[in-house]
Amino acid sequence: MSGDSVISKSTVSLGGSVQDACEAIKADWAVHGSAIREASMAAADPPQKDPPPQPAAMLAPSAPPTTSTGKLSITTIPDGADIEVDGSFVGNAPSEVQLPDGDHTVTLRKAGFKDWARKLKVSSGSNVRLNAELEKTVAQ
């Protein structure tokens, strides 16, 4: 069922026609209203037997992805050097940093001292310690 039934017996005046139409709609709604509502709701939200396939990017992961990391402990003499890992600032010494597995370049910088750099390999669960004594730059 769809739509409304309108019946009017009045031809005398517009006002009478409107009143007859309203009474007819009200009577029809009392008899068929619940069926019309159900049909409308079913059309708006059809039942689905199987959910549509979702792209992998849209599916919520059941568990967060695990990334293997190792710990890097850095100290410098003097303290306070900027720590860069693979060109990105990560903090100041002394500090501990979690790094993903793989090869990394650690650079230590402090005003008045020469830059200090090392390449290292981090593996899952490793604990790498770097103790760097920074060399003063020569005043010119």
C-alpha positions as a printed NumPy array, in Angstrom:
array([[  0.   ,   0.   ,   0.   ],
       [  1.156,   3.472,  -0.701],
       [ -0.454,   6.869,  -0.682],
       [ -3.698,   8.088,   0.822],
       [ -7.286,   7.496,  -0.242],
       [ -9.313,  10.663,  -0.705],
       [-13.062,  10.529,  -1.25 ],
       [-15.317,  13.547,  -1.39 ],
       [-19.106,  13.619,  -1.821],
       [-19.302,  17.389,  -1.729],
       [-19.624,  19.412,  -4.919],
       [-21.29 ,  22.42 ,  -3.35 ],
       [-18.318,  24.216,  -1.831],
       [-14.593,  23.973,  -1.512],
       [-14.817,  24.073,   2.287],
       [-17.136,  21.078,   2.302],
       [-14.81 ,  19.217,  -0.043],
       [-11.819,  19.808,   2.2  ],
       [-13.766,  18.673,   5.24 ],
       [-14.939,  15.502,   3.469],
       [-11.375,  14.804,   2.273],
       [ -9.964,  15.192,   5.766],
       [-12.586,  12.847,   7.214],
       [-11.857,  10.287,   4.492],
       [ -8.11 ,  10.444,   5.136],
       [ -8.676,  10.086,   8.868],
       [-10.948,   7.059,   8.366],
       [ -8.537,   5.452,   5.889],
       [ -5.593,   6.05 ,   8.234],
       [ -7.449,   4.397,  11.109],
       [ -7.903,   1.251,   8.987],
       [ -4.621,   1.158,   7.019],
       [ -2.21 ,   3.42 ,   8.975],
       [ -0.157,   0.669,  10.602],
       [  0.304,  -1.161,   7.278],
       [  1.328,   2.069,   5.553],
       [  3.877,   2.824,   8.316],
       [  5.347,  -0.713,   8.105],
       [  5.606,  -0.513,   4.316],
       [  7.26 ,   2.893,   4.56 ],
       [  9.786,   1.697,   7.138],
       [ 10.568,  -1.459,   5.15 ],
       [ 11.204,   0.61 ,   2.02 ],
       [ 13.49 ,   2.977,   3.927],
       [ 15.513,   0.184,   5.566],
       [ 15.292,  -3.066,   3.57 ],
       [ 16.453,  -6.171,   5.45 ],
       [ 19.832,  -7.511,   4.348],
       [ 20.664, -11.179,   4.37 ],
       [ 24.424, -10.655,   4.306],
       [ 26.208,  -7.402,   5.04 ],
       [ 27.797,  -5.888,   1.949],
       [ 31.533,  -6.541,   1.649],
       [ 33.645,  -3.754,   3.087],
       [ 37.035,  -2.622,   1.82 ],
       [ 39.84 ,  -3.614,   4.199],
       [ 40.459,   0.041,   5.08 ],
       [ 36.875,   0.436,   6.319],
       [ 36.86 ,  -2.596,   8.607],
       [ 37.598,  -1.924,  12.251],
       [ 40.649,  -3.896,  13.355],
       [ 40.   ,  -6.485,  16.031],
       [ 43.317,  -5.699,  17.677],
       [ 45.773,  -2.851,  17.199],
       [ 48.555,  -3.669,  14.805],
       [ 51.697,  -4.765,  16.561],
       [ 54.97 ,  -3.093,  15.691],
       [ 58.213,  -4.618,  16.857],
       [ 60.305,  -2.076,  18.708],
       [ 63.489,  -1.792,  20.664],
       [ 64.612,   0.718,  23.283],
       [ 67.378,   3.232,  22.751],
       [ 68.918,   4.842,  25.867],
       [ 70.946,   7.977,  25.164],
       [ 73.224,   9.97 ,  27.478],
       [ 75.568,  12.792,  26.533],
       [ 78.409,  14.685,  28.14 ],
       [ 77.363,  17.411,  28.628],
       [ 73.642,  16.717,  29.175],
       [ 70.967,  18.448,  27.137],
       [ 71.947,  17.638,  23.557],
       [ 69.106,  17.527,  21.01 ],
       [ 68.411,  13.97 ,  19.817],
       [ 67.432,  13.4  ,  16.189],
       [ 66.487,   9.977,  14.858],
       [ 66.4  ,   9.673,  11.073],
       [ 66.321,  13.476,  10.808],
       [ 63.439,  14.048,  13.258],
       [ 63.82 ,  15.632,  16.695],
       [ 62.741,  13.177,  19.439],
       [ 63.92 ,  14.852,  22.663],
       [ 66.92 ,  15.868,  24.716],
       [ 69.583,  13.738,  26.386],
       [ 69.484,  11.914,  28.65 ],
       [ 66.464,  10.066,  27.249],
       [ 64.976,   6.689,  26.313],
       [ 63.29 ,   6.304,  22.923],
       [ 61.269,   3.402,  21.475],
       [ 62.261,   2.752,  17.852],
       [ 60.777,   0.392,  15.284],
       [ 62.921,  -2.501,  14.095],
       [ 65.406,  -1.583,  11.403],
       [ 68.319,   0.693,  10.593],
       [ 68.363,   4.203,  12.077],
       [ 70.676,   7.214,  12.176],
       [ 70.984,   8.99 ,  15.53 ],
       [ 72.384,  12.531,  15.534],
       [ 73.154,  14.532,  18.683],
       [ 73.456,  18.326,  18.485],
       [ 74.321,  20.966,  21.074],
       [ 75.334,  24.583,  20.558],
       [ 79.098,  25.029,  20.957],
       [ 79.782,  21.326,  20.197],
       [ 80.372,  19.279,  17.057],
       [ 77.455,  17.141,  15.846],
       [ 77.735,  13.476,  16.842],
       [ 76.131,  10.781,  14.644],
       [ 75.888,   6.985,  14.623],
       [ 74.077,   4.455,  12.465],
       [ 72.576,   1.547,  14.35 ],
       [ 70.259,  -1.41 ,  13.887],
       [ 67.352,  -1.963,  16.284],
       [ 65.719,  -5.354,  16.688],
       [ 62.6  ,  -6.39 ,  18.569],
       [ 63.062,  -6.243,  22.326],
       [ 66.616,  -4.91 ,  22.104],
       [ 67.991,  -2.352,  24.555],
       [ 70.663,  -0.219,  22.88 ],
       [ 72.716,   2.266,  24.943],
       [ 74.518,   5.253,  23.462],
       [ 76.923,   7.247,  25.634],
       [ 78.255,  10.188,  23.648],
       [ 80.918,  12.626,  24.776],
       [ 80.463,  15.703,  22.635],
       [ 83.519,  17.539,  21.376],
       [ 83.701,  21.332,  21.757],
       [ 83.995,  23.318,  18.565],
       [ 87.133,  25.367,  18.113],
       [ 86.524,  29.107,  18.547],
       [ 87.748,  31.163,  15.586]])
